[in-house]
């Protein structure tokens, strides 16, 4: 019997454009497919609740794809390096392949795994598969990482374009190793009671096919309006591919080249799709941050912020989490997040600023909440985004840049359509008052059926006063 090769799936739950899978197939032997749910190695940064729901669907789709090619996706739970080595030994694998890991514990897992496989005499190879370029590739002339996005993006653009995506290998044949396996149900990835995933099921299709549908929809029109509409949450102006990139149901190379190919087919230049591709580069910048600064998810990269006078206010934090702050744009975003597992990026910045600047609650609280409630929870993007909005990270928004939730709402949701969708108790308010209902005349509130403090909360904080307090705290920090 020919010894098989083993492919260990991580955050690369697809068959197309999968360099590690392609390399495994080129070994000329049947392939054993394995996924390990490692809730140990990552500590508190294991999959969050919403991500686990998306993961369940992605694994089901991957298992079906593997079965269609004669195999069975083996599911296990535990320490990844131990289980991958054990499975490789039991199936007498000639080699193990996987997509390279870049988070701190993933790199440690790889190191331990190589040692274990070496002890068994089994070859080990990791290949790029989740990023367009390696984090060590886009660095300054002295080898130091870039700390500001603009020069990073220039260096990124100076590279040769990423390699073209690979098709599903035509010679791909999976095999069933006959090993014991968990099931999707036994991994307990989905909620039981209460079933809080109803809204997510209505929005997401966690599979390669679901990712391709979203990509096709985006390329059929919204990509050309992206430059102008990406900041308006009520419009269909963004790709919504982030959960698929986070779980690997689509590759960044596939997205990059699909955008470029569509631009070429329609006689448009690269500049027409650059505003969108720039978001892929931002993702690369985030992972470069995490790779070079592994403390990113837990500690402020600007050391002085370790002494910032954050507030401990459980009641305010809870109001923010549940979308009951009294600021409609903030509450709309938090309710969209709770219902769908996703939030528009402009609104993410607004709610992040509100938490860290208006309420002065530590950014780590927001980071943890997003990690648990986002289907697109991405360790590097999430951590860098929160440090950016809090003003304590690399290339961060200056601390004195404090988003005014009212002005932001009037600018990016001028007619109140986004607020009306997610804060229906305000839906009958005229646009002139929907973003600051506490200023509406009593008769207007009565006609709209709004009773402030009852059907909708009064603001939990005065923005102008909170802004002054935040600026004073920042000045004190700066002055030592």
KOLMI-489333 format. One record per residue (C-alpha): chain; x, y, z; residue number from 0. Coordinates in nm, 4 decimals. Example, Ala and Ser with C-alpha at 12.3 -4.5 7.8 and 13.67 -1.06 7.14 Angstrom:
! residues 2
PT  chain         x         y         z    n
PT      A    1.2300   -0.4500    0.7800    0
PT      A    1.3670   -0.1060    0.7140    1
! end
This chain:
! residues 480
PT  chain         x         y         z    n
PT      A    0.0000    0.0000    0.0000    0
PT      A    0.1308    0.3458   -0.0946    1
PT      A    0.1935    0.5662    0.2084    2
PT      A   -0.0435    0.8634    0.2009    3
PT      A    0.0365    1.2270    0.2559    4
PT      A   -0.1420    1.4191    0.5296    5
PT      A   -0.2931    1.7632    0.4826    6
PT      A   -0.3658    1.9445    0.8082    7
PT      A   -0.6326    2.2083    0.7459    8
PT      A   -0.6117    2.5180    0.9662    9
PT      A   -0.7633    2.8522    0.8637   10
PT      A   -0.7612    2.7394    0.5024   11
PT      A   -1.0886    2.5483    0.4699   12
PT      A   -1.1014    2.5135    0.0934   13
PT      A   -0.9648    2.3073   -0.1935   14
PT      A   -0.8960    2.5838   -0.4473   15
PT      A   -0.5750    2.7880   -0.4334   16
PT      A   -0.4335    2.5805   -0.1510   17
PT      A   -0.0541    2.5582   -0.1971   18
PT      A   -0.0087    2.3048    0.0850   19
PT      A   -0.2767    2.0785   -0.0611   20
PT      A   -0.1267    2.1177   -0.4068   21
PT      A    0.2145    2.0138   -0.2732   22
PT      A    0.0611    1.7141   -0.0973   23
PT      A   -0.1062    1.5991   -0.4188   24
PT      A    0.2182    1.6330   -0.6129   25
PT      A    0.3638    1.3630   -0.3887   26
PT      A    0.1643    1.1184   -0.6037   27
PT      A   -0.0156    0.9451   -0.3180   28
PT      A   -0.3667    0.9558   -0.1720   29
PT      A   -0.4255    1.2381    0.0744   30
PT      A   -0.5555    1.2127    0.4291   31
PT      A   -0.7480    1.5235    0.5397   32
PT      A   -0.7349    1.6360    0.9027   33
PT      A   -0.8729    1.9276    1.1021   34
PT      A   -0.7895    1.9831    1.4685   35
PT      A   -0.9945    2.2075    1.6954   36
PT      A   -0.7246    2.3289    1.9312   37
PT      A   -0.8948    2.5082    2.2220   38
PT      A   -0.5783    2.4812    2.4311   39
PT      A   -0.2795    2.6322    2.2546   40
PT      A   -0.4356    2.9719    2.1814   41
PT      A   -0.5560    3.0231    2.5370   42
PT      A   -0.8204    3.2979    2.5469   43
PT      A   -0.7797    3.3550    2.1722   44
PT      A   -0.9315    3.0277    2.0594   45
PT      A   -1.2318    3.0523    1.8282   46
PT      A   -1.5029    3.2865    1.9597   47
PT      A   -1.8693    3.1889    1.9656   48
PT      A   -1.9702    3.3437    1.6327   49
PT      A   -1.6552    3.2152    1.4620   50
PT      A   -1.7298    2.8673    1.5910   51
PT      A   -2.0704    2.8844    1.4258   52
PT      A   -1.9138    2.9865    1.0932   53
PT      A   -1.6451    2.7214    1.1384   54
PT      A   -1.9104    2.4500    1.1717   55
PT      A   -2.0580    2.5359    0.8344   56
PT      A   -1.7187    2.5662    0.6686   57
PT      A   -1.6140    2.2256    0.8033   58
PT      A   -1.9364    2.0663    0.6797   59
PT      A   -1.8749    2.2056    0.3327   60
PT      A   -1.5122    2.0933    0.3374   61
PT      A   -1.6102    1.7458    0.4585   62
PT      A   -1.8554    1.7154    0.1685   63
PT      A   -1.5860    1.8226   -0.0790   64
PT      A   -1.3437    1.5670    0.0651   65
PT      A   -1.6087    1.2921    0.0547   66
PT      A   -1.6854    1.3735   -0.3091   67
PT      A   -1.3212    1.2890   -0.3846   68
PT      A   -1.3223    0.9569   -0.2074   69
PT      A   -1.2090    1.0529    0.1409   70
PT      A   -1.3229    1.1554    0.4872   71
PT      A   -1.2287    1.4644    0.6808   72
PT      A   -1.0925    1.3475    1.0150   73
PT      A   -1.1974    1.5821    1.2951   74
PT      A   -1.0113    1.5889    1.6237   75
PT      A   -0.9963    1.8067    1.9342   76
PT      A   -0.6841    1.8810    2.1409   77
PT      A   -0.3296    2.0126    2.1065   78
PT      A   -0.2679    2.0417    1.7353   79
PT      A    0.0990    1.9403    1.7320   80
PT      A    0.0304    1.6259    1.9352   81
PT      A   -0.2692    1.5172    1.7292   82
PT      A   -0.1225    1.5926    1.3865   83
PT      A    0.1904    1.3953    1.4733   84
PT      A   -0.0134    1.1083    1.6162   85
PT      A   -0.2400    1.0854    1.3094   86
PT      A    0.0579    1.1095    1.0749   87
PT      A    0.2255    0.8226    1.2572   88
PT      A   -0.0850    0.6047    1.2598   89
PT      A   -0.1507    0.6399    0.8859   90
PT      A    0.2213    0.6003    0.8122   91
PT      A    0.2232    0.9301    0.6261   92
PT      A    0.5268    1.0003    0.4137   93
PT      A    0.4861    1.3749    0.4710   94
PT      A    0.2617    1.6318    0.6387   95
PT      A    0.1644    1.9606    0.4755   96
PT      A   -0.0158    2.2653    0.6136   97
PT      A   -0.0620    2.6376    0.5540   98
PT      A    0.1912    2.8411    0.7476   99
PT      A    0.0797    2.9878    1.0796  100
PT      A    0.1714    3.3415    1.1814  101
PT      A    0.0134    3.3997    1.5224  102
PT      A    0.2405    3.3530    1.8275  103
PT      A    0.1064    3.0154    1.9405  104
PT      A    0.0723    2.8913    1.5832  105
PT      A    0.4422    2.9447    1.5326  106
PT      A    0.5084    2.7542    1.8544  107
PT      A    0.2804    2.4731    1.7376  108
PT      A    0.4739    2.4505    1.4116  109
PT      A    0.8045    2.4316    1.5968  110
PT      A    0.6835    2.1517    1.8238  111
PT      A    0.5184    1.9692    1.5350  112
PT      A    0.8329    1.9677    1.3242  113
PT      A    1.0195    1.8178    1.6192  114
PT      A    0.7569    1.5465    1.6720  115
PT      A    0.7390    1.4580    1.3044  116
PT      A    1.1156    1.4508    1.2837  117
PT      A    1.1227    1.1987    1.5681  118
PT      A    0.8889    0.9799    1.3603  119
PT      A    1.0995    1.0280    1.0466  120
PT      A    0.8117    1.2051    0.8705  121
PT      A    0.8773    1.5030    0.6434  122
PT      A    0.7067    1.8298    0.7366  123
PT      A    0.6365    2.1248    0.5114  124
PT      A    0.4362    2.4430    0.5637  125
PT      A    0.3553    2.6722    0.2742  126
PT      A    0.2048    3.0209    0.2452  127
PT      A   -0.1692    3.0095    0.2003  128
PT      A   -0.3431    3.2731    0.4085  129
PT      A   -0.1558    3.5899    0.3085  130
PT      A   -0.0422    3.7457   -0.0185  131
PT      A    0.3148    3.7919    0.1051  132
PT      A    0.5118    3.6624    0.3994  133
PT      A    0.5344    3.9049    0.6973  134
PT      A    0.9136    3.8882    0.6690  135
PT      A    0.9022    3.9946    0.3049  136
PT      A    0.7633    4.3486    0.3393  137
PT      A    1.0129    4.5121    0.5748  138
PT      A    1.2323    4.8210    0.5748  139
PT      A    1.5842    4.8254    0.4309  140
PT      A    1.7308    4.7599    0.7767  141
PT      A    1.5033    4.4599    0.8274  142
PT      A    1.2774    4.6368    1.0751  143
PT      A    0.9004    4.6107    1.0238  144
PT      A    0.7032    4.9055    0.8968  145
PT      A    0.5174    5.0908    1.1696  146
PT      A    0.3065    5.3128    0.9440  147
PT      A    0.0658    5.1848    0.6822  148
PT      A    0.1383    5.4261    0.3950  149
PT      A    0.5076    5.3328    0.3523  150
PT      A    0.4115    4.9674    0.4044  151
PT      A    0.1598    4.9921    0.1202  152
PT      A    0.4177    5.1565   -0.1042  153
PT      A    0.6647    4.8752   -0.0322  154
PT      A    0.3857    4.6241   -0.0918  155
PT      A    0.3084    4.7748   -0.4308  156
PT      A    0.6786    4.7706   -0.5219  157
PT      A    0.6790    4.3885   -0.5027  158
PT      A    0.6094    4.1682   -0.7986  159
PT      A    0.2354    4.0872   -0.8004  160
PT      A    0.1286    3.7871   -0.5914  161
PT      A    0.1324    3.4518   -0.7660  162
PT      A   -0.1819    3.3573   -0.9540  163
PT      A   -0.4254    3.1354   -0.7619  164
PT      A   -0.4037    2.7615   -0.8075  165
PT      A   -0.7023    2.5533   -0.9251  166
PT      A   -0.8209    2.2494   -0.7350  167
PT      A   -0.5588    1.9831   -0.8252  168
PT      A   -0.6977    1.7644   -1.1009  169
PT      A   -0.5168    1.4603   -0.9556  170
PT      A   -0.6574    1.5138   -0.6073  171
PT      A   -0.7670    1.1881   -0.4450  172
PT      A   -0.8526    1.1722   -0.0765  173
PT      A   -0.8636    0.8505    0.1200  174
PT      A   -1.0428    0.7361    0.4320  175
PT      A   -0.7791    0.6321    0.6858  176
PT      A   -1.0343    0.4504    0.8990  177
PT      A   -0.9461    0.6508    1.2093  178
PT      A   -1.1836    0.7538    1.4834  179
PT      A   -1.3130    1.1053    1.4352  180
PT      A   -1.5197    1.3666    1.6076  181
PT      A   -1.8352    1.4888    1.4351  182
PT      A   -1.9456    1.8460    1.3790  183
PT      A   -2.2051    1.7897    1.6514  184
PT      A   -1.9556    1.6483    1.9010  185
PT      A   -1.7280    1.9497    1.8501  186
PT      A   -2.0155    2.1599    1.9902  187
PT      A   -1.9506    2.4517    1.7586  188
PT      A   -2.3120    2.5628    1.7229  189
PT      A   -2.5392    2.7111    1.9888  190
PT      A   -2.8197    2.5007    2.1298  191
PT      A   -3.0441    2.6951    2.3663  192
PT      A   -3.0879    2.9794    2.3188  193
PT      A   -3.0285    2.9623    1.9449  194
PT      A   -2.8665    3.2999    1.8891  195
PT      A   -2.7476    3.2107    1.5368  196
PT      A   -3.0808    3.2631    1.3571  197
PT      A   -2.9709    3.5988    1.2176  198
PT      A   -2.6352    3.4624    1.1067  199
PT      A   -2.7931    3.1715    0.9216  200
PT      A   -3.0042    3.4217    0.7287  201
PT      A   -2.6962    3.6134    0.6122  202
PT      A   -2.4006    3.3764    0.5693  203
PT      A   -2.3193    3.0693    0.3636  204
PT      A   -1.9953    2.9397    0.5245  205
PT      A   -1.8348    2.7566    0.2331  206
PT      A   -1.6180    2.8027   -0.0734  207
PT      A   -1.9383    2.8309   -0.2755  208
PT      A   -2.0700    3.1013   -0.0434  209
PT      A   -1.7474    3.2979   -0.0796  210
PT      A   -1.7574    3.2743   -0.4583  211
PT      A   -2.1153    3.4013   -0.4641  212
PT      A   -2.0211    3.7057   -0.2588  213
PT      A   -1.7173    3.7713   -0.4755  214
PT      A   -1.9237    3.7484   -0.7941  215
PT      A   -2.1895    3.9829   -0.6555  216
PT      A   -1.9254    4.2355   -0.5557  217
PT      A   -1.7448    4.2232   -0.8895  218
PT      A   -2.0718    4.2642   -1.0793  219
PT      A   -2.1097    4.6226   -0.9624  220
PT      A   -2.0285    4.7332   -0.6080  221
PT      A   -1.6531    4.7185   -0.6645  222
PT      A   -1.6774    5.0148   -0.9038  223
PT      A   -1.8659    5.2180   -0.6424  224
PT      A   -1.6497    5.1017   -0.3550  225
PT      A   -1.4392    5.4167   -0.3445  226
PT      A   -1.7517    5.6270   -0.2832  227
PT      A   -1.9899    5.3935   -0.0993  228
PT      A   -1.7706    5.1884    0.1339  229
PT      A   -1.8369    5.4234    0.4283  230
PT      A   -2.2176    5.4190    0.4031  231
PT      A   -2.3501    5.1269    0.6106  232
PT      A   -2.7025    5.1328    0.4640  233
PT      A   -2.5697    5.0690    0.1132  234
PT      A   -2.4481    4.7432   -0.0392  235
PT      A   -2.1038    4.8879   -0.1003  236
PT      A   -1.8598    4.6372    0.0487  237
PT      A   -1.7656    4.2795   -0.0362  238
PT      A   -1.8495    4.1139    0.2994  239
PT      A   -1.5744    3.8621    0.2242  240
PT      A   -1.4022    3.9136    0.5602  241
PT      A   -1.5363    3.5979    0.7326  242
PT      A   -1.4369    3.3885    0.4331  243
PT      A   -1.0861    3.5316    0.4385  244
PT      A   -1.0665    3.4777    0.8146  245
PT      A   -1.1619    3.1104    0.7873  246
PT      A   -0.9926    3.0491    0.4551  247
PT      A   -1.2996    2.9533    0.2540  248
PT      A   -1.1470    3.1826   -0.0054  249
PT      A   -0.7850    3.2862   -0.0521  250
PT      A   -0.6616    3.6459   -0.0692  251
PT      A   -0.4893    3.5591   -0.3974  252
PT      A   -0.8232    3.4557   -0.5467  253
PT      A   -0.9796    3.7859   -0.4387  254
PT      A   -0.6846    3.9955   -0.5554  255
PT      A   -0.6615    3.8422   -0.9004  256
PT      A   -1.0383    3.8303   -0.9520  257
PT      A   -1.0533    4.2063   -0.8945  258
PT      A   -0.7623    4.2710   -1.1304  259
PT      A   -0.9047    4.0409   -1.3968  260
PT      A   -1.2437    4.2132   -1.3846  261
PT      A   -1.0783    4.5534   -1.4189  262
PT      A   -0.8825    4.4322   -1.7216  263
PT      A   -1.1899    4.2706   -1.8787  264
PT      A   -1.3806    4.5977   -1.8515  265
PT      A   -1.0958    4.8098   -1.9809  266
PT      A   -1.0258    4.9763   -1.6482  267
PT      A   -0.6878    5.0266   -1.4900  268
PT      A   -0.5499    4.8935   -1.1628  269
PT      A   -0.6378    5.2253   -0.9974  270
PT      A   -1.0070    5.1399   -1.0407  271
PT      A   -0.9771    4.8447   -0.8022  272
PT      A   -0.6969    4.9770   -0.5814  273
PT      A   -0.9336    5.1193   -0.3115  274
PT      A   -1.0627    4.7657   -0.2587  275
PT      A   -0.7270    4.5888   -0.2925  276
PT      A   -0.5906    4.8393   -0.0428  277
PT      A   -0.8064    4.6650    0.2179  278
PT      A   -0.6249    4.3394    0.1448  279
PT      A   -0.2987    4.5274    0.1968  280
PT      A   -0.4293    4.6608    0.5302  281
PT      A   -0.4952    4.2998    0.6287  282
PT      A   -0.1357    4.2161    0.5361  283
PT      A   -0.0164    4.5109    0.7464  284
PT      A   -0.2152    4.3817    1.0438  285
PT      A   -0.0550    4.0383    1.0163  286
PT      A    0.2883    4.1964    0.9822  287
PT      A    0.2110    4.3810    1.3061  288
PT      A    0.1143    4.0618    1.4850  289
PT      A    0.4087    3.8645    1.3496  290
PT      A    0.6645    4.1217    1.4608  291
PT      A    0.4835    4.2307    1.7782  292
PT      A    0.3243    3.9172    1.9251  293
PT      A    0.2001    4.1116    2.2281  294
PT      A   -0.0415    4.2993    1.9989  295
PT      A   -0.3656    4.1323    2.1188  296
PT      A   -0.2929    4.1948    2.4866  297
PT      A   -0.0711    4.4983    2.5406  298
PT      A   -0.0655    4.8530    2.3987  299
PT      A    0.2203    4.8975    2.1546  300
PT      A    0.2681    5.2525    2.2795  301
PT      A    0.4115    5.1732    2.6221  302
PT      A    0.2813    5.4883    2.7900  303
PT      A   -0.0752    5.3624    2.7491  304
PT      A   -0.0059    5.0963    3.0099  305
PT      A   -0.0659    5.3792    3.2582  306
PT      A   -0.3730    5.5324    3.0947  307
PT      A   -0.6575    5.6003    3.3448  308
PT      A   -0.9175    5.3685    3.1973  309
PT      A   -1.2605    5.3468    3.3551  310
PT      A   -1.4151    5.0387    3.5117  311
PT      A   -1.7872    5.0720    3.4393  312
PT      A   -1.9651    4.7405    3.4048  313
PT      A   -2.3048    4.9006    3.3519  314
PT      A   -2.1808    5.1219    3.0668  315
PT      A   -1.9948    4.8311    2.9077  316
PT      A   -2.3104    4.6216    2.9153  317
PT      A   -2.5133    4.9031    2.7591  318
PT      A   -2.2575    4.9292    2.4802  319
PT      A   -2.2560    4.5534    2.4204  320
PT      A   -2.6346    4.5364    2.3989  321
PT      A   -2.6842    4.8476    2.1864  322
PT      A   -2.8505    5.0519    2.4598  323
PT      A   -2.6239    5.3570    2.4805  324
PT      A   -2.8797    5.6126    2.3628  325
PT      A   -2.6679    5.6977    2.0588  326
PT      A   -2.8578    5.5466    1.7637  327
PT      A   -2.5603    5.4868    1.5281  328
PT      A   -2.3684    5.3121    1.8065  329
PT      A   -2.6673    5.1031    1.9054  330
PT      A   -2.7437    5.0123    1.5426  331
PT      A   -2.3917    4.8825    1.4946  332
PT      A   -2.3899    4.6779    1.8128  333
PT      A   -2.7266    4.5239    1.7280  334
PT      A   -2.6174    4.4436    1.3746  335
PT      A   -2.3160    4.2698    1.5264  336
PT      A   -2.5241    4.0694    1.7733  337
PT      A   -2.7740    3.9631    1.5067  338
PT      A   -2.5523    3.8898    1.2074  339
PT      A   -2.2025    3.8419    1.3516  340
PT      A   -2.0748    4.1281    1.1386  341
PT      A   -2.0600    4.5068    1.1446  342
PT      A   -1.9856    4.7622    0.8758  343
PT      A   -1.6279    4.8910    0.9048  344
PT      A   -1.7181    5.2588    0.9364  345
PT      A   -1.9500    5.1706    1.2213  346
PT      A   -1.6800    4.9579    1.3839  347
PT      A   -1.4691    5.2714    1.4092  348
PT      A   -1.7588    5.4695    1.5539  349
PT      A   -1.8485    5.2143    1.8208  350
PT      A   -1.4794    5.1596    1.8995  351
PT      A   -1.4200    5.5289    1.9519  352
PT      A   -1.7310    5.5531    2.1669  353
PT      A   -1.6145    5.2735    2.3946  354
PT      A   -1.2558    5.3904    2.4342  355
PT      A   -1.3004    5.7677    2.4187  356
PT      A   -1.6545    5.8502    2.5368  357
PT      A   -1.6719    5.5769    2.7997  358
PT      A   -1.2933    5.5408    2.8456  359
PT      A   -1.3351    5.1670    2.8843  360
PT      A   -1.0186    4.9679    2.7976  361
PT      A   -0.9849    4.8719    2.4341  362
PT      A   -0.9247    4.5113    2.5387  363
PT      A   -1.2900    4.4894    2.6497  364
PT      A   -1.4044    4.5831    2.3007  365
PT      A   -1.1481    4.3544    2.1435  366
PT      A   -1.2744    4.0578    2.3481  367
PT      A   -1.6391    4.1344    2.2697  368
PT      A   -1.5680    4.1567    1.8986  369
PT      A   -1.3633    3.8384    1.9151  370
PT      A   -1.6608    3.6497    2.0548  371
PT      A   -1.9350    3.8028    1.8391  372
PT      A   -1.7737    3.8476    1.4953  373
PT      A   -1.7927    3.5733    1.2335  374
PT      A   -1.4901    3.7398    1.0744  375
PT      A   -1.2859    3.7505    1.3962  376
PT      A   -0.9278    3.7804    1.2743  377
PT      A   -0.6677    3.8056    1.5476  378
PT      A   -0.4388    4.0537    1.3727  379
PT      A   -0.7117    4.2748    1.2250  380
PT      A   -0.9116    4.2796    1.5469  381
PT      A   -0.6178    4.3630    1.7717  382
PT      A   -0.4687    4.6238    1.5397  383
PT      A   -0.8084    4.7808    1.4777  384
PT      A   -0.8770    4.8266    1.8464  385
PT      A   -0.5307    4.9635    1.9148  386
PT      A   -0.5761    5.1974    1.6183  387
PT      A   -0.9039    5.3412    1.7387  388
PT      A   -0.7811    5.3654    2.0988  389
PT      A   -0.4712    5.5525    1.9853  390
PT      A   -0.2247    5.3149    2.1490  391
PT      A   -0.0927    5.1081    1.8592  392
PT      A    0.1250    5.1347    1.5519  393
PT      A   -0.0022    5.3892    1.2985  394
PT      A   -0.2833    5.4581    1.5421  395
PT      A   -0.5438    5.7285    1.5162  396
PT      A   -0.4197    6.0130    1.7385  397
PT      A   -0.5892    6.0013    2.0744  398
PT      A   -0.7345    6.3483    2.0162  399
PT      A   -0.9219    6.2113    1.7121  400
PT      A   -1.2486    6.1351    1.8834  401
PT      A   -1.5375    6.0337    1.6611  402
PT      A   -1.8517    6.2371    1.7200  403
PT      A   -2.1252    5.9724    1.6878  404
PT      A   -2.3856    6.2292    1.5870  405
PT      A   -2.1812    6.3934    1.3133  406
PT      A   -2.0588    6.0560    1.1886  407
PT      A   -2.4164    5.9309    1.1684  408
PT      A   -2.5391    6.2399    0.9837  409
PT      A   -2.2550    6.2138    0.7355  410
PT      A   -2.2625    5.8402    0.6629  411
PT      A   -2.6281    5.7559    0.7337  412
PT      A   -2.7884    6.0841    0.6283  413
PT      A   -3.1404    5.9498    0.5856  414
PT      A   -3.1220    5.7240    0.8892  415
PT      A   -3.1849    5.4052    0.6899  416
PT      A   -2.9189    5.2076    0.8756  417
PT      A   -3.0491    5.3186    1.2146  418
PT      A   -3.4090    5.2453    1.1173  419
PT      A   -3.3157    4.8901    1.0224  420
PT      A   -3.1346    4.8037    1.3434  421
PT      A   -3.3082    5.0340    1.5940  422
PT      A   -3.6705    4.9853    1.4851  423
PT      A   -3.8111    5.1680    1.7893  424
PT      A   -3.6851    5.4880    1.6259  425
PT      A   -3.8001    5.4011    1.2725  426
PT      A   -4.0848    5.6536    1.2640  427
PT      A   -3.8683    5.9490    1.3634  428
PT      A   -3.7996    6.2047    1.0881  429
PT      A   -3.4451    6.2030    0.9510  430
PT      A   -3.3794    6.5402    1.1141  431
PT      A   -3.4056    6.3822    1.4604  432
PT      A   -3.3245    6.0144    1.4202  433
PT      A   -2.9568    6.0514    1.5118  434
PT      A   -3.0220    6.2620    1.8223  435
PT      A   -3.3739    6.1789    1.9408  436
PT      A   -3.3196    6.3517    2.2769  437
PT      A   -3.3278    6.6825    2.0893  438
PT      A   -3.6565    6.6086    1.9131  439
PT      A   -3.9621    6.8139    2.0140  440
PT      A   -4.2039    6.6268    2.2420  441
PT      A   -4.4756    6.6213    1.9774  442
PT      A   -4.2378    6.4634    1.7237  443
PT      A   -4.1421    6.1945    1.9745  444
PT      A   -4.5059    6.1287    2.0578  445
PT      A   -4.6061    6.0933    1.6923  446
PT      A   -4.3148    5.8526    1.6383  447
PT      A   -4.4102    5.6436    1.9412  448
PT      A   -4.0798    5.7147    2.1126  449
PT      A   -4.0676    5.7517    2.4918  450
PT      A   -3.7127    5.8333    2.5873  451
PT      A   -3.5969    5.6388    2.8902  452
PT      A   -3.8664    5.3781    2.8229  453
PT      A   -3.8870    5.2593    2.4618  454
PT      A   -3.5373    5.3921    2.3882  455
PT      A   -3.2671    5.4953    2.6368  456
PT      A   -3.1425    5.8449    2.6959  457
PT      A   -2.7695    5.8890    2.6206  458
PT      A   -2.5616    5.7193    2.8886  459
PT      A   -2.2974    5.9908    2.8565  460
PT      A   -2.2794    6.3440    2.7206  461
PT      A   -2.0451    6.3295    2.4226  462
PT      A   -1.9010    6.6785    2.4614  463
PT      A   -1.8267    6.6314    2.8294  464
PT      A   -1.6838    6.2859    2.7640  465
PT      A   -1.4648    6.4251    2.4880  466
PT      A   -1.3199    6.6911    2.7181  467
PT      A   -1.2513    6.4307    2.9884  468
PT      A   -1.0789    6.2027    2.7366  469
PT      A   -0.8617    6.4854    2.6078  470
PT      A   -0.7676    6.5815    2.9627  471
PT      A   -0.6702    6.2205    3.0385  472
PT      A   -0.4591    6.2078    2.7247  473
PT      A   -0.2891    6.5378    2.8099  474
PT      A   -0.2063    6.4077    3.1559  475
PT      A   -0.0605    6.0906    3.0058  476
PT      A    0.1456    6.2853    2.7547  477
PT      A    0.2785    6.5161    3.0218  478
PT      A    0.3844    6.2240    3.2391  479
! end
